[in-house]
Amino acid sequence: MIEKGKRKIIIRCCSVVLMIFAVVFGSTFPNNYCLGDRIFAGLGLNAWSEGTQGNHYPAILALVMVAAWAISLI
């Protein structure tokens, strides 16, 4: 069993990694490259609800990951 203090440190380290991944996942870089779009395409899913517009699913998922990050810090 992991001690309570070590467990808290592990959770916080994982939360930092989650936050970094969420930012990279939901961001579009200067050359119009979006990691979230590429991952969705690789899984055979549409990144947008209406072709190239509408709801951007990777951005929504990134916001969920940011919310999980914020909750893990409590």
DODO-927960 format. One record per residue: residue in three letters; x, y, z of N, C-alpha, C, O, CB in turn; residue number from 0. Coordinates in nm, 4 decimals. Glycine has a CB too. Layout:
BEGIN
<rest:ala | n_px:X | n_py:Y | n_pz:Z | ca_px:X | ca_py:Y | ca_pz:Z | c_px:X | c_py:Y | c_pz:Z | o_px:X | o_py:Y | o_pz:Z | cb_px:X | cb_py:Y | cb_pz:Z | nr:NUM>
...
END
This chain:
BEGIN
<rest:met | n_px:0.0835 | n_py:-0.1189 | n_pz:0.0000 | ca_px:0.0000 | ca_py:0.0000 | ca_pz:0.0000 | c_px:0.0873 | c_py:0.1244 | c_pz:0.0000 | o_px:0.1876 | o_py:0.1305 | o_pz:0.0711 | cb_px:-0.0946 | cb_py:0.0003 | cb_pz:0.1210 | nr:0>
<rest:ile | n_px:0.0499 | n_py:0.2216 | n_pz:-0.0783 | ca_px:0.1263 | ca_py:0.3456 | ca_pz:-0.0893 | c_px:0.0848 | c_py:0.4390 | c_pz:0.0243 | o_px:-0.0336 | o_py:0.4534 | o_pz:0.0549 | cb_px:0.1041 | cb_py:0.4135 | cb_pz:-0.2286 | nr:1>
<rest:glu | n_px:0.1850 | n_py:0.5022 | n_pz:0.0861 | ca_px:0.1566 | ca_py:0.5982 | ca_pz:0.1923 | c_px:0.0734 | c_py:0.7137 | c_pz:0.1386 | o_px:0.0778 | o_py:0.7459 | o_pz:0.0198 | cb_px:0.2869 | cb_py:0.6507 | cb_pz:0.2543 | nr:2>
<rest:lys | n_px:-0.0024 | n_py:0.7750 | n_pz:0.2286 | ca_px:-0.0919 | ca_py:0.8822 | ca_pz:0.1875 | c_px:-0.0153 | c_py:0.9999 | c_pz:0.1259 | o_px:-0.0607 | o_py:1.0574 | o_pz:0.0270 | cb_px:-0.1740 | cb_py:0.9299 | cb_pz:0.3068 | nr:3>
<rest:gly | n_px:0.0990 | n_py:1.0362 | n_pz:0.1824 | ca_px:0.1782 | ca_py:1.1478 | ca_pz:0.1294 | c_px:0.2342 | c_py:1.1179 | c_pz:-0.0078 | o_px:0.2306 | o_py:1.2031 | o_pz:-0.0966 | cb_px:0.2913 | cb_py:1.1813 | cb_pz:0.2237 | nr:4>
<rest:lys | n_px:0.2866 | n_py:0.9965 | n_pz:-0.0263 | ca_px:0.3410 | ca_py:0.9581 | ca_pz:-0.1566 | c_px:0.2305 | c_py:0.9484 | c_pz:-0.2598 | o_px:0.2495 | o_py:0.9846 | o_pz:-0.3759 | cb_px:0.4160 | cb_py:0.8249 | cb_pz:-0.1471 | nr:5>
<rest:arg | n_px:0.1147 | n_py:0.8993 | n_pz:-0.2173 | ca_px:0.0005 | ca_py:0.8874 | ca_pz:-0.3083 | c_px:-0.0406 | c_py:1.0254 | c_pz:-0.3602 | o_px:-0.0714 | o_py:1.0420 | o_pz:-0.4782 | cb_px:-0.1190 | cb_py:0.8187 | cb_pz:-0.2372 | nr:6>
<rest:lys | n_px:-0.0405 | n_py:1.1232 | n_pz:-0.2710 | ca_px:-0.0781 | ca_py:1.2593 | ca_pz:-0.3091 | c_px:0.0225 | c_py:1.3170 | c_pz:-0.4098 | o_px:-0.0166 | o_py:1.3854 | o_pz:-0.5044 | cb_px:-0.0868 | cb_py:1.3499 | cb_pz:-0.1838 | nr:7>
<rest:ile | n_px:0.1508 | n_py:1.2897 | n_pz:-0.3893 | ca_px:0.2537 | ca_py:1.3384 | ca_pz:-0.4809 | c_px:0.2377 | c_py:1.2734 | c_pz:-0.6183 | o_px:0.2500 | o_py:1.3405 | o_pz:-0.7207 | cb_px:0.3946 | cb_py:1.3102 | cb_pz:-0.4242 | nr:8>
<rest:ile | n_px:0.2103 | n_py:1.1433 | n_pz:-0.6206 | ca_px:0.1907 | ca_py:1.0720 | ca_pz:-0.7470 | c_px:0.0710 | c_py:1.1280 | c_pz:-0.8222 | o_px:0.0783 | o_py:1.1487 | o_pz:-0.9433 | cb_px:0.1718 | cb_py:0.9217 | cb_pz:-0.7220 | nr:9>
<rest:ile | n_px:-0.0387 | n_py:1.1527 | n_pz:-0.7520 | ca_px:-0.1590 | ca_py:1.2084 | ca_pz:-0.8151 | c_px:-0.1303 | c_py:1.3458 | c_pz:-0.8717 | o_px:-0.1746 | o_py:1.3773 | o_pz:-0.9822 | cb_px:-0.2748 | cb_py:1.2161 | cb_pz:-0.7147 | nr:10>
<rest:arg | n_px:-0.0573 | n_py:1.4282 | n_pz:-0.7987 | ca_px:-0.0271 | ca_py:1.5630 | ca_pz:-0.8482 | c_px:0.0661 | c_py:1.5593 | c_pz:-0.9688 | o_px:0.0502 | o_py:1.6390 | o_pz:-1.0612 | cb_px:0.0355 | cb_py:1.6474 | cb_pz:-0.7373 | nr:11>
<rest:cys | n_px:0.1628 | n_py:1.4682 | n_pz:-0.9693 | ca_px:0.2525 | ca_py:1.4551 | ca_pz:-1.0855 | c_px:0.1733 | c_py:1.4100 | c_pz:-1.2082 | o_px:0.1927 | o_py:1.4618 | o_pz:-1.3182 | cb_px:0.3674 | cb_py:1.3541 | cb_pz:-1.0556 | nr:12>
<rest:cys | n_px:0.0854 | n_py:1.3146 | n_pz:-1.1884 | ca_px:0.0011 | ca_py:1.2686 | ca_pz:-1.2998 | c_px:-0.0906 | c_py:1.3798 | c_pz:-1.3483 | o_px:-0.1190 | o_py:1.3892 | o_pz:-1.4677 | cb_px:-0.0825 | cb_py:1.1465 | cb_pz:-1.2576 | nr:13>
<rest:ser | n_px:-0.1367 | n_py:1.4637 | n_pz:-1.2572 | ca_px:-0.2254 | ca_py:1.5723 | ca_pz:-1.2967 | c_px:-0.1518 | c_py:1.6768 | c_pz:-1.3801 | o_px:-0.2108 | o_py:1.7371 | o_pz:-1.4698 | cb_px:-0.2868 | cb_py:1.6374 | cb_pz:-1.1736 | nr:14>
<rest:val | n_px:-0.0237 | n_py:1.6988 | n_pz:-1.3512 | ca_px:0.0549 | ca_py:1.7921 | ca_pz:-1.4321 | c_px:0.0713 | c_py:1.7371 | c_pz:-1.5738 | o_px:0.0589 | o_py:1.8110 | o_pz:-1.6715 | cb_px:0.1938 | cb_py:1.8176 | cb_pz:-1.3674 | nr:15>
<rest:val | n_px:0.0991 | n_py:1.6072 | n_pz:-1.5844 | ca_px:0.1109 | ca_py:1.5436 | ca_pz:-1.7162 | c_px:-0.0225 | c_py:1.5535 | c_pz:-1.7906 | o_px:-0.0246 | o_py:1.5814 | o_pz:-1.9105 | cb_px:0.1546 | cb_py:1.3945 | cb_pz:-1.7021 | nr:16>
<rest:leu | n_px:-0.1332 | n_py:1.5308 | n_pz:-1.7204 | ca_px:-0.2663 | ca_py:1.5414 | ca_pz:-1.7808 | c_px:-0.2915 | c_py:1.6825 | c_pz:-1.8327 | o_px:-0.3455 | o_py:1.6995 | o_pz:-1.9420 | cb_px:-0.3748 | cb_py:1.5025 | cb_pz:-1.6792 | nr:17>
<rest:met | n_px:-0.2531 | n_py:1.7831 | n_pz:-1.7559 | ca_px:-0.2745 | ca_py:1.9218 | ca_pz:-1.7968 | c_px:-0.1923 | c_py:1.9542 | c_pz:-1.9219 | o_px:-0.2432 | o_py:2.0165 | o_pz:-2.0150 | cb_px:-0.2378 | cb_py:2.0182 | cb_pz:-1.6819 | nr:18>
<rest:ile | n_px:-0.0676 | n_py:1.9129 | n_pz:-1.9242 | ca_px:0.0170 | ca_py:1.9383 | ca_pz:-2.0409 | c_px:-0.0419 | c_py:1.8690 | c_pz:-2.1639 | o_px:-0.0488 | o_py:1.9282 | o_pz:-2.2716 | cb_px:0.1623 | cb_py:1.8896 | cb_pz:-2.0152 | nr:19>
<rest:phe | n_px:-0.0841 | n_py:1.7435 | n_pz:-2.1472 | ca_px:-0.1437 | ca_py:1.6708 | ca_pz:-2.2596 | c_px:-0.2718 | c_py:1.7390 | c_pz:-2.3059 | o_px:-0.2966 | o_py:1.7474 | o_pz:-2.4262 | cb_px:-0.1725 | cb_py:1.5247 | cb_pz:-2.2206 | nr:20>
<rest:ala | n_px:-0.3539 | n_py:1.7881 | n_pz:-2.2129 | ca_px:-0.4794 | ca_py:1.8549 | ca_pz:-2.2494 | c_px:-0.4524 | c_py:1.9799 | c_pz:-2.3332 | o_px:-0.5223 | o_py:2.0054 | o_pz:-2.4313 | cb_px:-0.5591 | cb_py:1.8924 | cb_pz:-2.1230 | nr:21>
<rest:val | n_px:-0.3518 | n_py:2.0571 | n_pz:-2.2948 | ca_px:-0.3188 | ca_py:2.1786 | ca_pz:-2.3697 | c_px:-0.2692 | c_py:2.1436 | c_pz:-2.5096 | o_px:-0.3107 | o_py:2.2049 | o_pz:-2.6079 | cb_px:-0.2125 | cb_py:2.2613 | cb_pz:-2.2947 | nr:22>
<rest:val | n_px:-0.1802 | n_py:2.0450 | n_pz:-2.5182 | ca_px:-0.1278 | ca_py:2.0040 | ca_pz:-2.6496 | c_px:-0.2383 | c_py:1.9409 | c_pz:-2.7339 | o_px:-0.2463 | o_py:1.9655 | o_pz:-2.8543 | cb_px:-0.0100 | cb_py:1.9045 | cb_pz:-2.6331 | nr:23>
<rest:phe | n_px:-0.3232 | n_py:1.8598 | n_pz:-2.6713 | ca_px:-0.4316 | ca_py:1.7899 | ca_pz:-2.7415 | c_px:-0.5314 | c_py:1.8874 | c_pz:-2.8024 | o_px:-0.5797 | o_py:1.8654 | o_pz:-2.9134 | cb_px:-0.5039 | cb_py:1.6951 | cb_pz:-2.6462 | nr:24>
<rest:gly | n_px:-0.5627 | n_py:1.9949 | n_pz:-2.7308 | ca_px:-0.6656 | ca_py:2.0871 | ca_pz:-2.7765 | c_px:-0.6151 | c_py:2.2080 | c_pz:-2.8531 | o_px:-0.6954 | o_py:2.2869 | o_pz:-2.9030 | cb_px:-0.7423 | cb_py:2.1335 | cb_pz:-2.6616 | nr:25>
<rest:ser | n_px:-0.4842 | n_py:2.2243 | n_pz:-2.8636 | ca_px:-0.4274 | ca_py:2.3422 | ca_pz:-2.9298 | c_px:-0.4031 | c_py:2.3175 | c_pz:-3.0775 | o_px:-0.3787 | o_py:2.2050 | o_pz:-3.1212 | cb_px:-0.2973 | cb_py:2.3829 | cb_pz:-2.8626 | nr:26>
<rest:thr | n_px:-0.4104 | n_py:2.4257 | n_pz:-3.1526 | ca_px:-0.3726 | ca_py:2.4226 | ca_pz:-3.2941 | c_px:-0.2429 | c_py:2.5007 | c_pz:-3.3064 | o_px:-0.2340 | o_py:2.6152 | o_pz:-3.2621 | cb_px:-0.4858 | cb_py:2.4827 | cb_pz:-3.3874 | nr:27>
<rest:phe | n_px:-0.1437 | n_py:2.4390 | n_pz:-3.3660 | ca_px:-0.0125 | ca_py:2.4996 | ca_pz:-3.3784 | c_px:-0.0067 | c_py:2.5850 | c_pz:-3.5045 | o_px:-0.0946 | o_py:2.5735 | o_pz:-3.5899 | cb_px:0.0973 | cb_py:2.3919 | cb_pz:-3.3806 | nr:28>
<rest:pro | n_px:0.0963 | n_py:2.6718 | n_pz:-3.5186 | ca_px:0.1015 | ca_py:2.7661 | ca_pz:-3.6318 | c_px:0.0883 | c_py:2.7027 | c_pz:-3.7701 | o_px:0.0389 | o_py:2.7680 | o_pz:-3.8620 | cb_px:0.2294 | cb_py:2.8410 | cb_pz:-3.6267 | nr:29>
<rest:asn | n_px:0.1299 | n_py:2.5803 | n_pz:-3.7873 | ca_px:0.1186 | ca_py:2.5173 | ca_pz:-3.9192 | c_px:-0.0140 | c_py:2.4428 | c_pz:-3.9356 | o_px:-0.0240 | o_py:2.3499 | o_pz:-4.0158 | cb_px:0.2352 | cb_py:2.4209 | cb_pz:-3.9415 | nr:30>
<rest:asn | n_px:-0.1167 | n_py:2.4843 | n_pz:-3.8585 | ca_px:-0.2516 | ca_py:2.4261 | ca_pz:-3.8604 | c_px:-0.2521 | c_py:2.2778 | c_pz:-3.8226 | o_px:-0.3354 | o_py:2.2015 | o_pz:-3.8713 | cb_px:-0.3135 | cb_py:2.4434 | cb_pz:-3.9982 | nr:31>
<rest:tyr | n_px:-0.1605 | n_py:2.2379 | n_pz:-3.7370 | ca_px:-0.1536 | ca_py:2.1002 | ca_pz:-3.6891 | c_px:-0.2196 | c_py:2.0928 | c_pz:-3.5523 | o_px:-0.1810 | o_py:2.1645 | o_pz:-3.4599 | cb_px:-0.0062 | cb_py:2.0499 | cb_pz:-3.6827 | nr:32>
<rest:cys | n_px:-0.3185 | n_py:2.0064 | n_pz:-3.5397 | ca_px:-0.3868 | ca_py:1.9847 | ca_pz:-3.4127 | c_px:-0.3744 | c_py:1.8363 | c_pz:-3.3772 | o_px:-0.4254 | o_py:1.7499 | o_pz:-3.4485 | cb_px:-0.5377 | cb_py:2.0292 | cb_pz:-3.4204 | nr:33>
<rest:leu | n_px:-0.3067 | n_py:1.8084 | n_pz:-3.2671 | ca_px:-0.2852 | ca_py:1.6694 | ca_pz:-3.2264 | c_px:-0.4184 | c_py:1.5989 | c_pz:-3.2033 | o_px:-0.4331 | o_py:1.4818 | o_pz:-3.2386 | cb_px:-0.1990 | cb_py:1.6631 | cb_pz:-3.0990 | nr:34>
<rest:gly | n_px:-0.5149 | n_py:1.6681 | n_pz:-3.1450 | ca_px:-0.6456 | ca_py:1.6085 | ca_pz:-3.1206 | c_px:-0.7140 | c_py:1.5655 | c_pz:-3.2492 | o_px:-0.7744 | o_py:1.4584 | o_pz:-3.2553 | cb_px:-0.7337 | cb_py:1.7056 | cb_pz:-3.0461 | nr:35>
<rest:asp | n_px:-0.7046 | n_py:1.6499 | n_pz:-3.3531 | ca_px:-0.7622 | ca_py:1.6146 | ca_pz:-3.4836 | c_px:-0.6963 | c_py:1.4899 | c_pz:-3.5400 | o_px:-0.7638 | o_py:1.4026 | o_pz:-3.5946 | cb_px:-0.7474 | cb_py:1.7309 | cb_pz:-3.5828 | nr:36>
<rest:arg | n_px:-0.5643 | n_py:1.4815 | n_pz:-3.5267 | ca_px:-0.4906 | ca_py:1.3661 | ca_pz:-3.5795 | c_px:-0.5270 | c_py:1.2382 | c_pz:-3.5058 | o_px:-0.5410 | o_py:1.1326 | o_pz:-3.5676 | cb_px:-0.3402 | cb_py:1.3902 | cb_pz:-3.5701 | nr:37>
<rest:ile | n_px:-0.5423 | n_py:1.2467 | n_pz:-3.3749 | ca_px:-0.5791 | ca_py:1.1282 | ca_pz:-3.2964 | c_px:-0.7201 | c_py:1.0835 | c_pz:-3.3324 | o_px:-0.7446 | o_py:0.9642 | o_pz:-3.3502 | cb_px:-0.5691 | cb_py:1.1572 | cb_pz:-3.1446 | nr:38>
<rest:phe | n_px:-0.8131 | n_py:1.1781 | n_pz:-3.3433 | ca_px:-0.9494 | ca_py:1.1425 | ca_pz:-3.3820 | c_px:-0.9513 | c_py:1.0788 | c_pz:-3.5205 | o_px:-1.0197 | o_py:0.9787 | o_pz:-3.5419 | cb_px:-1.0402 | cb_py:1.2663 | cb_pz:-3.3792 | nr:39>
<rest:ala | n_px:-0.8766 | n_py:1.1364 | n_pz:-3.6148 | ca_px:-0.8714 | ca_py:1.0807 | ca_pz:-3.7503 | c_px:-0.8124 | c_py:0.9396 | c_pz:-3.7482 | o_px:-0.8598 | o_py:0.8512 | o_pz:-3.8196 | cb_px:-0.7881 | cb_py:1.1720 | cb_pz:-3.8433 | nr:40>
<rest:gly | n_px:-0.7105 | n_py:0.9189 | n_pz:-3.6673 | ca_px:-0.6501 | ca_py:0.7868 | ca_pz:-3.6562 | c_px:-0.7459 | c_py:0.6831 | c_pz:-3.6004 | o_px:-0.7358 | o_py:0.5646 | o_pz:-3.6322 | cb_px:-0.5279 | cb_py:0.7936 | cb_pz:-3.5698 | nr:41>
<rest:leu | n_px:-0.8390 | n_py:0.7281 | n_pz:-3.5171 | ca_px:-0.9400 | ca_py:0.6386 | ca_pz:-3.4601 | c_px:-1.0617 | c_py:0.6244 | c_pz:-3.5507 | o_px:-1.1538 | o_py:0.5486 | o_pz:-3.5203 | cb_px:-0.9834 | cb_py:0.6892 | cb_pz:-3.3237 | nr:42>
<rest:gly | n_px:-1.0619 | n_py:0.6977 | n_pz:-3.6624 | ca_px:-1.1734 | ca_py:0.6909 | ca_pz:-3.7559 | c_px:-1.2919 | c_py:0.7760 | c_pz:-3.7143 | o_px:-1.4044 | o_py:0.7520 | o_pz:-3.7583 | cb_px:-1.2174 | cb_py:0.5494 | cb_pz:-3.7717 | nr:43>
<rest:leu | n_px:-1.2675 | n_py:0.8758 | n_pz:-3.6292 | ca_px:-1.3744 | ca_py:0.9638 | ca_pz:-3.5812 | c_px:-1.3611 | c_py:1.1020 | c_pz:-3.6442 | o_px:-1.2509 | o_py:1.1443 | o_pz:-3.6792 | cb_px:-1.3713 | cb_py:0.9746 | cb_pz:-3.4269 | nr:44>
<rest:asn | n_px:-1.4726 | n_py:1.1717 | n_pz:-3.6584 | ca_px:-1.4702 | ca_py:1.3092 | ca_pz:-3.7067 | c_px:-1.4335 | c_py:1.4008 | c_pz:-3.5913 | o_px:-1.4831 | o_py:1.3839 | o_pz:-3.4799 | cb_px:-1.6069 | cb_py:1.3497 | cb_pz:-3.7684 | nr:45>
<rest:ala | n_px:-1.3466 | n_py:1.4978 | n_pz:-3.6175 | ca_px:-1.3071 | ca_py:1.5931 | ca_pz:-3.5143 | c_px:-1.4107 | c_py:1.7052 | c_pz:-3.4984 | o_px:-1.4158 | o_py:1.7711 | o_pz:-3.3945 | cb_px:-1.1701 | cb_py:1.6526 | cb_pz:-3.5476 | nr:46>
<rest:trp | n_px:-1.4918 | n_py:1.7259 | n_pz:-3.6003 | ca_px:-1.5930 | ca_py:1.8314 | ca_pz:-3.5994 | c_px:-1.7313 | c_py:1.7693 | c_pz:-3.6147 | o_px:-1.7472 | o_py:1.6657 | o_pz:-3.6794 | cb_px:-1.5667 | cb_py:1.9346 | cb_pz:-3.7124 | nr:47>
<rest:ser | n_px:-1.8309 | n_py:1.8335 | n_pz:-3.5546 | ca_px:-1.9665 | ca_py:1.7783 | ca_pz:-3.5601 | c_px:-2.0312 | c_py:1.7968 | c_pz:-3.6973 | o_px:-2.1182 | o_py:1.7184 | o_pz:-3.7353 | cb_px:-2.0533 | cb_py:1.8435 | cb_pz:-3.4536 | nr:48>
<rest:glu | n_px:-1.9897 | n_py:1.8999 | n_pz:-3.7727 | ca_px:-2.0512 | ca_py:1.9271 | ca_pz:-3.9032 | c_px:-1.9442 | c_py:1.9425 | c_pz:-4.0111 | o_px:-1.9373 | o_py:2.0460 | o_pz:-4.0774 | cb_px:-2.1387 | cb_py:2.0543 | cb_pz:-3.8964 | nr:49>
<rest:gly | n_px:-1.8633 | n_py:1.8433 | n_pz:-4.0283 | ca_px:-1.7584 | ca_py:1.8484 | ca_pz:-4.1299 | c_px:-1.6363 | c_py:1.9238 | c_pz:-4.0829 | o_px:-1.5506 | o_py:1.8679 | o_pz:-4.0146 | cb_px:-1.8109 | cb_py:1.9115 | cb_pz:-4.2554 | nr:50>
<rest:thr | n_px:-1.6276 | n_py:2.0541 | n_pz:-4.1201 | ca_px:-1.5146 | ca_py:2.1370 | ca_pz:-4.0774 | c_px:-1.5577 | c_py:2.2525 | c_pz:-3.9879 | o_px:-1.4827 | o_py:2.3481 | o_pz:-3.9681 | cb_px:-1.4416 | cb_py:2.1913 | cb_pz:-4.1983 | nr:51>
<rest:gln | n_px:-1.6771 | n_py:2.2430 | n_pz:-3.9349 | ca_px:-1.7269 | ca_py:2.3455 | ca_pz:-3.8422 | c_px:-1.8183 | c_py:2.2796 | c_pz:-3.7414 | o_px:-1.8378 | o_py:2.1581 | o_pz:-3.7447 | cb_px:-1.8016 | cb_py:2.4593 | cb_pz:-3.9177 | nr:52>
<rest:gly | n_px:-1.8741 | n_py:2.3584 | n_pz:-3.6523 | ca_px:-1.9602 | ca_py:2.3045 | ca_pz:-3.5472 | c_px:-1.8820 | c_py:2.2816 | c_pz:-3.4198 | o_px:-1.7877 | o_py:2.3549 | o_pz:-3.3900 | cb_px:-2.0255 | cb_py:2.1744 | cb_pz:-3.5925 | nr:53>
<rest:asn | n_px:-1.9206 | n_py:2.1802 | n_pz:-3.3449 | ca_px:-1.8504 | ca_py:2.1473 | ca_pz:-3.2210 | c_px:-1.7187 | c_py:2.0779 | c_pz:-3.2523 | o_px:-1.7135 | o_py:1.9849 | o_pz:-3.3328 | cb_px:-1.9379 | cb_py:2.0582 | cb_pz:-3.1305 | nr:54>
<rest:his | n_px:-1.6131 | n_py:2.1242 | n_pz:-3.1880 | ca_px:-1.4805 | ca_py:2.0648 | ca_pz:-3.2074 | c_px:-1.4569 | c_py:1.9677 | c_pz:-3.0919 | o_px:-1.4229 | o_py:2.0078 | o_pz:-2.9806 | cb_px:-1.3670 | cb_py:2.1755 | cb_pz:-3.2141 | nr:55>
<rest:tyr | n_px:-1.4757 | n_py:1.8397 | n_pz:-3.1210 | ca_px:-1.4698 | ca_py:1.7377 | ca_pz:-3.0167 | c_px:-1.3366 | c_py:1.7314 | c_pz:-2.9426 | o_px:-1.3382 | o_py:1.7137 | o_pz:-2.8208 | cb_px:-1.4982 | cb_py:1.6047 | cb_pz:-3.0763 | nr:56>
<rest:pro | n_px:-1.2208 | n_py:1.7450 | n_pz:-3.0088 | ca_px:-1.0955 | ca_py:1.7446 | ca_pz:-2.9329 | c_px:-1.0865 | c_py:1.8601 | c_pz:-2.8322 | o_px:-1.0300 | o_py:1.8433 | o_pz:-2.7241 | cb_px:-0.9779 | cb_py:1.7515 | cb_pz:-3.0287 | nr:57>
<rest:ala | n_px:-1.1412 | n_py:1.9758 | n_pz:-2.8665 | ca_px:-1.1398 | ca_py:2.0885 | ca_pz:-2.7735 | c_px:-1.2291 | c_py:2.0598 | c_pz:-2.6528 | o_px:-1.1937 | o_py:2.0932 | o_pz:-2.5397 | cb_px:-1.1856 | cb_py:2.2173 | cb_pz:-2.8444 | nr:58>
<rest:ile | n_px:-1.3434 | n_py:1.9985 | n_pz:-2.6766 | ca_px:-1.4328 | ca_py:1.9628 | ca_pz:-2.5659 | c_px:-1.3650 | c_py:1.8613 | c_pz:-2.4748 | o_px:-1.3715 | o_py:1.8725 | o_pz:-2.3524 | cb_px:-1.5668 | cb_py:1.9062 | cb_pz:-2.6192 | nr:59>
<rest:leu | n_px:-1.2999 | n_py:1.7622 | n_pz:-2.5350 | ca_px:-1.2287 | ca_py:1.6617 | ca_pz:-2.4558 | c_px:-1.1134 | c_py:1.7255 | c_pz:-2.3786 | o_px:-1.0866 | o_py:1.6867 | o_pz:-2.2649 | cb_px:-1.1759 | cb_py:1.5491 | cb_pz:-2.5466 | nr:60>
<rest:ala | n_px:-1.0451 | n_py:1.8226 | n_pz:-2.4386 | ca_px:-0.9372 | ca_py:1.8932 | ca_pz:-2.3691 | c_px:-0.9919 | c_py:1.9700 | c_pz:-2.2487 | o_px:-0.9281 | o_py:1.9729 | o_pz:-2.1435 | cb_px:-0.8648 | cb_py:1.9896 | cb_pz:-2.4655 | nr:61>
<rest:leu | n_px:-1.1087 | n_py:2.0318 | n_pz:-2.2628 | ca_px:-1.1701 | ca_py:2.1017 | ca_pz:-2.1492 | c_px:-1.2075 | c_py:2.0052 | c_pz:-2.0377 | o_px:-1.1945 | o_py:2.0385 | o_pz:-1.9199 | cb_px:-1.2940 | cb_py:2.1784 | cb_pz:-2.1947 | nr:62>
<rest:val | n_px:-1.2534 | n_py:1.8870 | n_pz:-2.0736 | ca_px:-1.2840 | ca_py:1.7842 | ca_pz:-1.9729 | c_px:-1.1553 | c_py:1.7441 | c_pz:-1.8995 | o_px:-1.1562 | o_py:1.7259 | o_pz:-1.7778 | cb_px:-1.3506 | cb_py:1.6588 | cb_pz:-2.0396 | nr:63>
<rest:met | n_px:-1.0452 | n_py:1.7307 | n_pz:-1.9738 | ca_px:-0.9180 | ca_py:1.6952 | ca_pz:-1.9104 | c_px:-0.8694 | c_py:1.8068 | c_pz:-1.8186 | o_px:-0.8138 | o_py:1.7787 | o_pz:-1.7124 | cb_px:-0.8118 | cb_py:1.6648 | cb_pz:-2.0168 | nr:64>
<rest:val | n_px:-0.8892 | n_py:1.9325 | n_pz:-1.8572 | ca_px:-0.8512 | ca_py:2.0452 | ca_pz:-1.7712 | c_px:-0.9363 | c_py:2.0444 | c_pz:-1.6443 | o_px:-0.8856 | o_py:2.0715 | o_pz:-1.5355 | cb_px:-0.8674 | cb_py:2.1804 | cb_pz:-1.8466 | nr:65>
<rest:ala | n_px:-1.0651 | n_py:2.0136 | n_pz:-1.6576 | ca_px:-1.1518 | ca_py:2.0046 | ca_pz:-1.5400 | c_px:-1.1056 | c_py:1.8915 | c_pz:-1.4476 | o_px:-1.1047 | o_py:1.9076 | o_pz:-1.3255 | cb_px:-1.2987 | cb_py:1.9824 | cb_pz:-1.5828 | nr:66>
<rest:ala | n_px:-1.0675 | n_py:1.7781 | n_pz:-1.5050 | ca_px:-1.0156 | ca_py:1.6672 | ca_pz:-1.4244 | c_px:-0.8876 | c_py:1.7075 | c_pz:-1.3536 | o_px:-0.8651 | o_py:1.6700 | o_pz:-1.2386 | cb_px:-0.9907 | cb_py:1.5438 | cb_pz:-1.5118 | nr:67>
<rest:trp | n_px:-0.8040 | n_py:1.7835 | n_pz:-1.4221 | ca_px:-0.6808 | ca_py:1.8339 | ca_pz:-1.3614 | c_px:-0.7127 | c_py:1.9224 | c_pz:-1.2416 | o_px:-0.6530 | o_py:1.9078 | o_pz:-1.1350 | cb_px:-0.5975 | cb_py:1.9118 | cb_pz:-1.4646 | nr:68>
<rest:ala | n_px:-0.8068 | n_py:2.0140 | n_pz:-1.2598 | ca_px:-0.8419 | ca_py:2.1068 | ca_pz:-1.1518 | c_px:-0.9005 | c_py:2.0313 | c_pz:-1.0331 | o_px:-0.8693 | o_py:2.0635 | o_pz:-0.9184 | cb_px:-0.9420 | cb_py:2.2130 | cb_pz:-1.2017 | nr:69>
<rest:ile | n_px:-0.9827 | n_py:1.9341 | n_pz:-1.0577 | ca_px:-1.0431 | ca_py:1.8556 | ca_pz:-0.9487 | c_px:-0.9364 | c_py:1.7748 | c_pz:-0.8752 | o_px:-0.9452 | o_py:1.7567 | o_pz:-0.7538 | cb_px:-1.1528 | cb_py:1.7610 | cb_pz:-1.0037 | nr:70>
<rest:ser | n_px:-0.8358 | n_py:1.7261 | n_pz:-0.9481 | ca_px:-0.7324 | ca_py:1.6438 | ca_pz:-0.8836 | c_px:-0.6452 | c_py:1.7258 | c_pz:-0.7882 | o_px:-0.5783 | o_py:1.6687 | o_pz:-0.7022 | cb_px:-0.6442 | cb_py:1.5776 | cb_pz:-0.9898 | nr:71>
<rest:leu | n_px:-0.6451 | n_py:1.8570 | n_pz:-0.8020 | ca_px:-0.5643 | ca_py:1.9405 | ca_pz:-0.7130 | c_px:-0.6319 | c_py:1.9688 | c_pz:-0.5808 | o_px:-0.5702 | o_py:2.0221 | o_pz:-0.4886 | cb_px:-0.5314 | cb_py:2.0699 | cb_pz:-0.7801 | nr:72>
<rest:ile | n_px:-0.7573 | n_py:1.9335 | n_pz:-0.5718 | ca_px:-0.8316 | ca_py:1.9625 | ca_pz:-0.4470 | c_px:-0.7919 | c_py:1.8643 | c_pz:-0.3393 | o_px:-0.8427 | o_py:1.8716 | o_pz:-0.2274 | cb_px:-0.9848 | cb_py:1.9565 | cb_pz:-0.4701 | nr:73>
END
